[in-house]
């Protein structure tokens, strides 16, 4: 496997528990999972037929970067990202190790909470549409006269349900409490906002703005832990800090590049999704790698 090849899907000699929109998840014993982040990309709840070079490795390694940075704030599900330390059978490592390297995690098998923990720090996307209609975002009343892409007075927690089919639905804290209980609902709200704020503060020092994001949490051995991906270009909006100007769309360094093209393509957002032009796929790959390099100060490995 060369650096420039893509991984669309994996077929490992392990129990496949789920092939999601982006990740292939395998069972490793009774208490661990092997999560492989592929180069698939989804938008508007559909997987596009065009893989994005380096995407899986970028998402995986950015998450590793944030897991390490936030480990004192929130425990996470990571055991190891080194294939040779995952305890996999030697023949499996020999045959598949190259394709797993840099894009796989061995993690504790947590019970995922049925809530997407969305945090918004800027008024963009669906939040901007809501504000134009109602002066609110997901029920939060905001000051009058705010512009598109303006920074909010404080980050807001706007959770959503996890829909198995179709779109996630925005919910409020009251509905979140019904789903996960009052204690956990307040924990995930407070942790989500704090992780986001610290991530934003750090990203600004690297020339990036993080407009919004989503986190996932799970329960492992009766303890709340951070799972899935963290502050990646798939789960967050990244904007260049030096060109930021409220009142207009911002240049995207994330999946919004693809969403914008799809919105202009005439696609009705009903699967199957169309193939991406090579120029859009290349632009997206470059943007993802750019975010990785800016955040970590390293080249992708």
C-alpha positions, 0 to 999 in steps of 0.5 A: 500500500502506498501513501496515496492509495485510499481505503474504501472498506476493510474486510478483516478476519474479525467479527464485523459489528458495524460498517458505518458511514465512515468507520468499520468496527470489529469486535476484539474479544468481549471488551474491546473494539477495533475501529478503522477509519476509512476514506469514505465521506458522508454528507446529508446522511448519504455515503458518497461514492468518491473516497477522499485521499488521506481522510481516514488517517487525518481523522484518526490522528487528529482524534489521537491528538485531542485525546492526548490533549484532553485526557486530564479533562475527560477519560476516553476509550483509547487503548492503543493506536499502534497496530503491533500493540493491539494483540491481533493475530500475527497473520492478520497484522502481516496481511492487513497491518499496512492498511490499518496503520495510522487509521485504526484504534483499539478501544474499550467497548463502551455503551454509546449514549443515544445523544449527539453532543453538539456545541456551537460557538459561531452562528453558521449552517442550520443555526444561521437559518434558524436565527434568521427565522426565529432569532434563536438557535435550537431554542436559545434566544440570541441578541438581535442584529447578529451577522452570518458567522458571528461569534456567539456570546457564549458557546451553546449546547444543542444536542441531537438524537442519533437517527439510525435512518434519516436525519438527526433531530435537535432536542433540548436539555429536557429531552436529553435528560429523558434519554440519559438521566439528569446527572449524565445530561448535565455532565455531557453538556458541561464536558462538551462545552469545556472541551470545545472552549479549550479546543477553540482556544488552542486552535486560535493559536494555530491560525484556525477557528472552530465554529461548531462541533459534535462529541460522543460519549459512552459508559464504560464500567459505569464511568462516562468516557469520550468516544468516537472522533474529536474536533476533526474536519468531519465533525467540526467546521474549521475556518482560517483565522486570518481571513475571518470576517463576519457577515459572509460565508467563510472559506471551509477547511472541512466537509463543508467543501463537499456540502457546498458542491452538493447543494449547487449540484442539483442533487435532491439529497436522496441516496444514491449520492453523486460522485465528486469531481476530482477537483473537489475531492482533491480540495477536500483532501488538502483541506483535511491535511492542512487542518492536521498540520496546523493543529499538530505542527506535523506532517501526516504519517 
